[in-house]
Amino acid sequence: MSYNPQVIEPKWQKYWDDNDTFRVDAGSSKPKIYILDMFPYPSGAGLHVGHPEGYTATDILCRYKRMSGFAVLHPMGWDAFGLPAERYAMRTGVHPSITTQQNIDTFRRQIKSLGFSYDWSRELATTDPDYVRWTQWIFLQLYKLGLAYQAEVAVNWCPAQNTVLANEEVKDGRYVETGDPVERRLLRQWMLKITAYADRLLEDLEELDWPEGIKAMQRYWIGRSEGADVKFQVDTAGTSEPLSFTIFTTRPDTLFGATYCVLAPEHELVSAITTPDQREAVQAYRSQAAQLSDLQRTELAKTKTGVFTGAYATNPVNRERIPIWIADYVLLSYGTGAVMAVPAHDERDHEFAREFNLPIIAVIEPTRPFDIVQAAYSGDGVAVNSGFLNGLSVAGAKERMLQWLEQHGVGKPRVQYRLRDWLFSRQRYWGEPIPVLHRRDGTIVALPEDALPVLPPPLEDYRPTESGEPPLARAVEWVNTIDPTTGEPAMRETNTMPQWAGSCWYYLRYIDPNNAEALIDPEKERYWMPVDLYVGGAEHAVLHLLYARFWHKVLYDIGVVSSKEPFKRLFNQGMILAFSYRDAQGKYYEPETVVQEDDEFIADGVPVVQQIEKMSKSLLNVVNPDDMIRDFGADSVRLYEMFMGPLDATKPWQISGVAGVRRFLNRSWRVICNDADELDEQRLTADEPDPTLVGILHKTIIRVTDDFENMRFNTAIARLMELVNVITPRPAYPRSVAETFVLLLAPLAPHIAEEMWAKLGHAATLAYEPWPVANPELVKGAIEQQEYPVQINGKLRTRVFAAPQLDQDELLAVVKTDPDVQRFLAKTTIVKEIVVPGRLVNFVVRT
């Protein structure tokens, strides 16, 4: 008889809720640890089995840390504003205020059903009025500091969503959330001056225990470059109007080697300087470039393309007349939208020069034999063919050229960033209103803090408009208001904040969620911050993570927080994939309809191809955790999510694997209980364990503890499986061994562990029982275990762990005591027993 999770799991979930088991307060004498999940936006689809992977990992770690004597802060909430929630509401025809709450209720139910040990007293949603109040309060601080402003800017406009998007929300010319095409428009928008913090955002990355890939992505996105602005005059012979453009270069020492210039196709000078005979070619090229994304245009492997404008510029250092081209690899959004080209020392410029037969002049002498015609030289050396720079090193030539440019008024040093200010306003309904007023004289004033929160009015028609006017403009009575400072008529701002606003600071509000007087109590903030471990997807590298760091630094500057950075350690879990099945026409089929015939998959009589892909409703491969919990139990789902492989790896979901860990839990149950589901008093003794069992137990404690500390949960589970394989064949063993095993299992499978702990006679929860401590001296008595595959009629059925170097009879005896082997041999007749000592056992049977 096996344990029944459908009875046990709801029982213990209710116990934890009724007793506030995981509630924690600041000020404890215990050491603190703050472990945080990236909170979900509550979509209408609910969770699939890929979502709880990170939640399971953090829950295991939290349970382990509580047992290790830590005060553990582990909260959960909901990223409830924004486009995803609004899109779902429009699809269902139900107001987002209703659908959002319904979706939150679904997510909460699903998360609780997995037994996660969150402190639910701290639950919040970004749509809660109290939370909106403090989000808007932060905006007002940004506004007072001059970090929030309005500007007429070229924006990313998504026609399908009828809203603007931040640069970080666009990839390959499409909205990253939906794949909808994005175009450029000129609109007046609210901006946040994240560029003011560019250096600090860059420098403080070095202090963080984050994946190097995430830090590299942030460094690239910030894109700090030291160099100089240099002014090039356009050769405007025959005209009276002087024209010029500015380039930014990180290599001012190579100015003597500039043999042409390139403008972005969108540059404002292009139309003015293009000669009549080149106008048609230039216009055609500009139209072609407008169809490409920034990524496509700057792809390094792309063949270089461009068109000569017919115009020339004057190189300021040698007065040489050099041609001006346009090329799509130069972007208007980066730098000045113009570059000087030094093909001898820049690979991209070299490829372009070779393509269009432009001059290549070396101005840095290579330190080794080098053919400058065949490739660009980017190494060190001394300046040549460079007038007053000749003989200087690269560093010396840079310094001398910067002095010369300033002396002659044609350039100056500058630091440039790829990072652009954060486009903060959205033309949508479901978001935090921006708390400012527009007076009749055109001035903008911030609302007083006691006027917060400003909530979205209850609009029936909240759909976006094709014109770009925000939906809030429809709420005429709400828009037209009175300035509380002057008593004069004023109009509310109708743009709303992006979804990212609420997620920028939620980790702080968890610490003090019910504070009506302040965003956070300083004493509680000092106790809990920074977040010790933050777990979530790598897709937030330059969105949420960069924005949250920016807001945190502003709050640090005004004394709200005590740490410079919000998240000390970051861990990105891998993605869980699923098998999908499609036919030759691209139609997808439910996995339940697929049968395998030899090496071919068939669905509804049609051959289909099996693929491993991201879980998606459109691919019909979403696995609902509710179904898995119903069929196997929450502990089995938790264990399988962790046992699939390393936490940061991408791996496919297979139901057979869930069944496998369920069998392990059945064996674990039998460590404590007999067939009547009662405590097995006959096997559990008060004796001291023998040295071999003691050694194996203490070695398991050491290994599982180390695995938990390093988030190697898959190997921790394997250690416990080995221990069960050692314990199970024994006719008797001490109660102390069984109790230690239950405590080691508890973080991974808390429901069954709580029930086993109660069976052992303990009245209270094991959530705060001391974590087992190993004695390294006792490990010496352990005998290393070896894995023995067990086959039935040549097919692998299970594996048994036993001592190495067993002879044929000993190995056969141990294998036959294994419960899985006994189950497979039940109702069969053994025809032959094949034992290969040290390797495997194969039973030839007939039924």
N, C-alpha and C positions, 0 to 999 in steps of 0.2 A: 504494500500500500504506500502511496506517495502523499506528500503534503498537499493541501488544497489552497492555492493562492487566492482563489475567489472568496474564501472565507477569511484567511489570515490577513491579507493585505488591507482590505477596507477596515478591519478591526484596528490595526495599528495606525493607519492614517487618521482615524477618528481619535485615537488615544493622543497622538501628537498634537492634533488640533485642539482637543479639549483641555490639554494640559500646557499649552503654549511651550512645548518642549524645547523649541529652538529659539525662543525669545532671548535676546541678549541686550545688555545695557552698557553704556560707557562707564568708565570709572572703576572697572573691575581691577583687582590686584593681579589678575592673570595677564600674561603677555597677550597682546591682541594680534589678530590677523583678519584682514578685510579681503574676502574673496568674492569677486564680482563676475556675473555673466553679462554679456551685452544683451540688454533687454529687447524683447521682440516687439515688432509692430503686429498687432492682432488682426491678421488678415482673415477673410471669411473662410478660407480653406482649412483653418485649424493647423495643428502640427502634423508633420509626417515624421517617420522614424529618424530622419537625418537631423532634425532640429534638436532633439534632446541629447545628442552626443556630448556637446560641451557642458550642458547642464548636469549630465551624469558624472562627468569627470570632476567638476567643481564640488558636487555633492559628496562624492567619495572623499575628496580631500578635506572638506569641511568636517565630515563625521570623524575622520581620522584625527584631525587637529583638535576637535573638542575632547576626544578621548585622551589626547596627549597633553591636555591641560591649558589649551588656549581659549580665550574669549573670541568667538568666531562671529563676525558680521557677514551674513549671507542673505541678501535681500532680493526681491523680485518685483518688477513693475512692468509698465506698458508704454511703448512709444506710439501713442494713440492718435496724434495729429498727422497730417500730411497727405500726400497724393495716394498712397496705397489704400488708406482707409476711405478716402473720398471716391476713388475709382470703384471700389467694391460697393459703396452705397449707390452710386449711379447705375451699376449693373443690376442691382436688386430692386431699385426704385424705393428704397427705404432711407430715411434721413440718416446721415452719418452719426448723429448723436445717439441714435438707436442701434444701428448696426455695430458701432464701435463697442458699445457696452455689451451687446450680445456676444461679439467675438472675444472680448476680454473674459467673459464668463466661461466660454468654451475653452480658451487657452488655460485659464486657472484650473478648471476641472481636469484637463488632460495632464497638466503639470503635477497637480496634487496626486493624481492616480499613479504617478511613477515614484512617489514617496520621497520627493526632494525635500531637504531639511531647511527650507527658507524660513526666515523670520517674517511671517505674514503680517505682523503688526506694522511693518514698514511699507507695505504695498502702496504704490502710487501709480497714477497715470498722468501723462503730460497734459491731458485734457482737464484734469481736476482744477476747479477755479483757484484753489490755494496755490497750486503749482504754477498755473498761468500767471498769477500775480507776481511770483518771484522771477519767472522767466522775463516778464515785461520789466521788472525792476532792474534786472541785469542790463537789458537793452537801454534803459534810461541812463545807467552809469556809463555805458559805452558812448551814448549821445553826449553826455556832459563832458566827457574826455575828448570829444572830437573824433572818436573812432567809429561813429555811425553818421553817415552823411548821404545826401542825395546827389546824383550826378546823371548827366545824359551820357549813356555809354552804349557801345555795341554789345548786345546781349545774345545769348543762346535762346532762341525762341522755338518752342516745340508746338507746331500747329495742331498735332493730334491731342495734346493735353492743354493747349491754349494757355501756356504759362512760360515764364523765363526759367532757365536752369543755370546753376553755377557751373563754372568751368569743370569742377571736379565731378559733376554729374553727367558729363558728356564724354563719350569715347567713340572714336571713329565716326564722328558726325551724327551720333545717335544717343538718345537718352538711355543711360545704362540700366534703368529699371525696366523699361518696356521695349527698347529697340526702336522706338519711333524716331524718324529723321528730325534733325534739328537744323535750323537756319539762323542767319545773323540778322538782327534788327537793331535799330537805334531807338532806345527808350530811356525815359527818366526813371531811375531805380534807386532803392536804398542799398547802400554798400557798407560793409564793415571793413575797417582798415587793418586787416590782418598783416599787411605788408610792414606795418610799423613794428611788428614783433618777429619779422623774418629772421634776424640774426639770433635772437634768443631761442626761437623754435629750432633753429639749426644747431646751435651750440649745445643746448641742453639735451639733445638726443644722445650725446655721448654718455650721459649719466644713467641711461635707462637700460634695464635688462629686457630688451625686446629682440625679436628675431631680426637678424641683420638685414634680411630682405625687406622688411617693413621700414627699417630706418633708412635703407638705401632709396626706397621709393619716396620717402618724405624729403630726403636730401635732394633728390632729382627734382621733385615738384617745387621745392623752394628755389632751387637753382641759383645759388649765389655765384656771381662772377665778378672779379676785380679787373678793371681795365680803364678805358678812357673813351669819352665822347670825342669824335673828330668831325669837324665841319668840312664838307666838300662843296665847292662852288660848281654850279652847272655852267658849262660853256654856252652862254646865251648870245653868241655873236649875231648881230642884226636885230637884237631886241634891247629895249631900255630897262626892262624889269629884271633885277638880279634874283636868281633862284639858287637855293642851296638845300642840302639835306645833311643830316647828321647820322653818322654810323657809330656803333659801339663796338669796340674791339678789346679782347683780352691780350692781344699781341701788338701793342703800339710800336714795339721794336722792329716790326716787319713792314712798316708803312712804305719804305722805299721799294718794297717788292709788290705793292698793289698795282696790278696791271689792268683791272677793270672793276666796276662796281655793279652790284645787283640790288634792285628794289623788289619788294614784294609786289605781286600783280595788283594788289588793292591800294598801294601807296598813292597818296593824294597828288604827288607830282607827276605820276605816269602820264596822265592825259595832257598835262601842260607841256611836257618836254618831248613827247613823241613826235617825230617828224612825219609830214604827210605821207611819204612813201612807205613808212613803216606802220601807219595807223591801223590798217586792216589786219595785219599779222598780229599786232599787239592786242587788238580787241578780241580776236579769235582765241588767243592764248589766255587772256584774262577770263573769258567765259569758260574755257576748259578747266582752269585752275579752281574756279568757284564750285565745281562739282566734286572736288576732292576734300577729304577730311584732312585735318592738320597732320594726323599720323601718316596718312598715305603720302602727303607732300614731303614729309621729312624722313621717310624710310631710307635708311642708308644704302640699301642694296638697289634702290630704284635708279634706272637710267636717268641721267640728268637732262632736263629739258629747259628751254628758255628762248627768249626772243630779244633781239637788239632793238632798242627804242629809237635809234638814229641819233641820240644825243650823247654828249661827252661831258665828263667832269674833270676838274683840275685837281691832281694830287697835291695837297698843300705843302708837302715837304720837298718836292723836286719840280713842281709846276708842270709835270708831264700831263698830257691830255689823254684820258683813258675812257673807254666806252662804257655806257650805262646800259645794262641789260635788265630784263625782268625774268624771274625764275620762281617756280612754285615752292622750291625748298626754303625760300625766305618767307617768314611769316610776319604779318603786320602786328600780331599780338605779342611777339617776342622782341625785346629790344626796341629798336627804332623802326623796324621794317625795312632796313637798308644795311647792306654789308659792303665792306671793301674786300676784294678777293685777292689773296696772296697764294696763287696756285703752287708755288715752289714749296710751301710749308703748311699747307692744309689739304688733306686728302679730298675733301668734297670740292674745294675750289680747283684742285688739280684735275679731277675727273671732268669738271665742267670745261676747263680750259682745253683739255685734250679733245673733248667732244666738239668744241666750236673753234679750235685752232687759234687760241688766244695766247699771248706771250707768257712765258714762265721764266721768272728772273729770281735766282737764288740770292738771298740776302743774309742767310746764316750758313757759314761754311761747315759742312758735315765733318764730324770727327773721324770718319772712316770713308773708304771709297764708296761713292754713291752716285747713281745716275739720276739726276733731278728731272730729266725728261720722262723717265719711266714711272716715277712715284714721288710723292711729296716727302720731304724730310722734316720730321717733327722733333728731332732730338736737340741736344744742346750743341753749343759751338760759339763762334765769335762772328760779329757782324761784318759783312762784306757788301760791296756795292751799295753802301748806305751812307755816303757822305760823312757827316760829323759823328756818326755812330761807329764807323769802321774800327775794328780791333777790340771793341767792347764785348763783354760776355752778354748773354741774353738778359740776365738780371740787370746788369749795368746799362745796357741799351734801353731797356724799359724805363728805368729811372731817368735817364738823360732825355729820352723822347718826351716823357711827361712834362719835364721842365720846359722843353722847347715849345711844346704845344701851348702851354699856358703863357709863356713869354710872348708868343706871336698871336695870341688871341684866337687860335683856331681849334682849341681842344682843352679838356680838363679831365682829371681823374674822376672816376665814378664807379660805384658798386652797383651792379645790376642783379635783379632777381627774375626768375621765371614766374614766381608766385605773383598772382594778381589779387587785388582786393576782392573780398567775398561778396558776391552778388546775393543780397539777403532778402529781397522782397519777392513775393509770389502773387500771381493773379488768380488765386484760388480762394475758396470759402473756408475749407476746413484747416484752419491754422490760427495761431495766436495773432490777433490784431496788433498792429504796431502802435504803441501808445503815444501818438503825437497828434496835434491839431493844426489845421491850416487856417490862418486868419484871413480876413477879407483883403488885407493889404499884401498878401502873398507870403508873409513870414510864417515860419514853422516854429511851434512851441511844444515843449514836452509837457505831458500831463503831470500834475503833481502826484507824488507817490500814494497819497491817500485816495486817489481816484482809481487805483488798481484793485482788482483786475478788470480789464476791458475784455469782455467775452464776445464771441461771434453772435450776432443777432439771429433769432430763429427764422431763417429764410426757408421758404418752401422751394423756390427756384434758386438753387445754389450752383447750377451748372456754369462753367466758364464761358466767356464770350469770345467770339472770333475776332472782335475788334481789339481784344487785349484789355478792355476795361474790367477791373476786378468785379466779381459777383457782389461783393459787399456794397457796391455803389447802388444796387437795387434797393437796399434798405434805407430809403430816403429819410425816414424819421430818425433812424439811428445815426446816419451820417451827419445830419444837421443838428448841431448841439450848441452848447454855450461854453465859452472858455471860462473855467472856474476861477481863473485869476483876474480877468477883467470884466466878466459878465457880458462880454460882447459875443455875437453869433460867430460860430466857427464850424469847420467841417472836420470830421474824423478822417484819418488815413484809411484808405480802402484796400491797400495791399496788406497781405498777411506775411507772417514769418514762415520760413521753410521748416520742414520736418526736423531738420538738424538742430534747430534752436532748443527744443526740449531735451534732446539727447546730449547736448553739450555739458550739462551740469547735473544730471539726475543722480549720479553717484554721490553727490554732496547732500541732496535732499533726503536720501535714504538714511543718512546719519541722524537727521533731526526732522522727521517728516511732518510733525504736528506743530512746529514752531510758528506762531502767528505774529511774532514780533520781529523776527529776523530770518534771513535765508537759512542760517545755520548758527547754532550756538558755538562760540569760539572754543570753549573747553572740550566739547564733544568732537569738534573738527580736529583739534590737536591730538586727541586720543586715537582717533580712527584713521586719519589720513597719513600718508597717501594710501591708495588701494594697493594692497600687496600683490595680488594676482588678478589679472583681467583676462578673461577667456572669451574668444569670439572669432569671427571670420576675418580672413585676410583682406576681404573685399572692401573693408573700411579704412584702408591704409592712409588715403589722402582725402577722406571725407570726414567721417565722424572723429577719427583719432586726431587729425590735424586741427579741426575746429574746436574740439574739447580742450586740447592743449592751449590754444589761443585764449579761449574764455577763462581758463584756469589762471593763466598768467595775468590777465587783467584783474581778476579777483584777488590774486596775490598782491598786485600793486596797490590795490585799495584796501588791503588789510582784512579781507574776508576769509582767506585761507592762509595757512602757514607754510605750505610746501610749494615749490616752484613747478612741480609736475604732478599730474593727477594719478598716473598709473605707473607704479614702480616696475612691475613685471608684466609682460604681455605674452600670451600663448595663443597661437592660432590652431584650432583643431582642424583635422582634415575633413574632406567631404565624403558623405556616404552616398554611393551610387546605387542604381538598381538595374536589373535586367529589363530591357524593353524588346518588343517584337514587332517588326513591320514587314509588309510584303513588298513585292517589286514595285508596286505603284505608290509606296510611301504610306500606306494605311497602317495605323498601329492597332494592336490587339491586346486585350486584357491577358495578363500572364496566366490566369486561371483557365483560359480557353486553349492554351497551347499544350500539345503533347509531343513527346520526342519519340521518333521512330528511327532506330539506328542512330545515324549522325545527323538526321534532319529534323527540323522543328516544323510542326503543322498546326495551323489555327483555322478552324472552320473549314478544313479540307484544303487550305491554301498553304503552300510553303512560305515560311517566314524566316527572317534573319534575326538572330539573337544579338543584341548589343548591350553594352554597359554604358549607361548615360545618367545624367543628373535627374533626380526625381522631378517629375513634372506631370501635371494633370493632362497636358496635351499628349504626352507620351504614354499615358495609361499605366504608368509604373510606380505611382505613389503608394507607399505602404503606410497605412494608418496605424498609429500606435495603439488606438483603442482596440483594434482587431487582435494585435499581438498580445496585449495585456489580457484580453478575454481568453485567448487560446493557450497562452503559456505563462501568464503572470508577469507583473511588473519587474520582479527581481530577475527573471530570465531575460527580459528586454534590456535591463540595465547591464547585466553581465555580458550579454552578447555584444552590445554596443562597444564595450571596452575590450572584449576578447578578440574582436575582428582583426586587430593589428595595432601598431603604434598609434597613439592619439592624433598625431599630426599627419598621418598617412591618409590617402584617399583609398577607399575600399568598397567593394560591392556588398549589398545586403542579400543574404540568403536565408530563407526560412529554416532550412535544414540545420543551420548553425544555431538558431534559437532553440530548436528542439534538443540539440546537443548539450547546451548549457543547462537546459531544464533537467536533463538526466543527471547532470552533476549535482544540481540542487536536490534532486531526489536522493542521491547517495549521501549528500551532506545531512539531510534530514534523518537518515538511518544511523548516522553517528550518534544521535541522541535518542531517537524513538524506535520502538518496535513496530510490528505490523499492525498493532491496534492504535497507533499514533500516540502511545503513552511513553513516558520516560522508560528507557530500557534498563531497568534496575539490575538485570542479570549481567549485562556486559559492563556497566559503569561501576567501577570499584573505588574504594578509598585507598588503594595501594599506591605506592610510589611507582612511577613508570620505570621500565628497564632502561639502561643507558642508551641503547640504540634508539628507542622511541624518543627519549629525552633529547638526544642529539639532533634527531631529525626535526623535532618540534622547534627547538631553539634556532636551528639553521633557518627554518621557515620564517620565524619571527624576524630574524635579521634581514632576510631577503625581501619579505613583503614590506617591511618598514622602509627599506631603501627604495623599493619600487614605488611606494606611495609618495615618498619625498620627491622622487624624480618623475612622477606622473607616468610611470610605466605600468599601467593597470592591466594590460594584457598579460604581462609576465607574472604579476602578482596573482592573478587568477590561476595561471598554470602552476604556481607554487602550491596553492591551496588544493588544486586537483591532485598533485603529487602526494600531499599530506593525507588526503582522504583515501587515496589508494593504499597508503601505508596502514592507516587505522582500520579500514573496513574489514580486511581479512582476519583481524585479531578476534579471538573469542571473547576477550575482555581487555579493558584498558581503564586507566584512572579517570575519574570525573574531572580532575584538573586539566588533563589533556583536552577533553571535550570542551570545557569552558574556554580554554585558550583558543581553540579552533573557532568557536562561535564568535569571540571578540575580533579575531582576524578577519572573519567573513563579514562582520556587521557593516562596515562602510560600503562594501560592494553590494550586498543583498540584505538590506536592513530589515525588511518585513520578516523573512524566515528566521533571521538571526534573533530578532526580538522574541519571536514565538519560541524558539529553542531555548533562549535565555530564561523565559518564563517557565518552560517545562523543567528546567534545571532547578527551579525553586526560588528564583529571584522575583521579588515583588515589583521592583522599580525598573524603568527603562534602562537599557544598557548604553544609552547615548552618551552618558558621562562617566562610564566605567573607565578606569585607567587602562591605557593601551599596554598590551603585554611588552615586557622588557626582557630581552634575551641575555643570557649569561654565556659569553663566548667560550668559557671553559667547558661548558657542558656540550658544546657542539662537537667536541673531540670524539664523543661516543657515537656520532652519527655514521651510518654506513651509506655511502652514496647510492642513490637510486638509479636504476637503468630503465629505459622505456623498452617494452617488448610488444611489438605489433602482434595482434591476434587475428587470424584469418579463419573464416568459415567457408569451406569449399574453395579456397584460394582467394576469397574476397575479403579485404580488410574490413573488420567490423568494429574493433576497439583497440585500445592500447592499455597495457597493464604496467604499472611501475613496481619494480621489485629490486632486490639486491643484485648486484652484478655477480658474474661468475657462478651462478647456480648451475648445478648439473641438470641432466635431463629430467630426472624424477622430481627434483626440488622445484624446477621451473613449472612443470606441469601441475604440480600440487598447488602452487601459488595462483596460477592462472585460473584454475578451476574454482577457486574461492571468490573470484571477482564477480560481483553481482551482474554486471553487464554480460559477462561470458555465460553465466548461468542462465540469464534471460534468453540469450541467443541459442543456447543448446536445449532449452526447454522444448518438449514435444518433438525432439529429433532423436535419431539413433546414431551414435558415433560409430562410424565404420573404421576410421583409422585416426591415430594421433601422431602428427609429425612435429617433432621438437628439434629445433636447431639451437643448441645451447648458445647463449649470448646474443641470439638474433631474433627468433620468432617462434610462434606456435601456430600450427594449422590443423584445424579439425575437419576431417572429411565426414560428412553426415548425410543421412537421408531422412526425409520426413514421412 
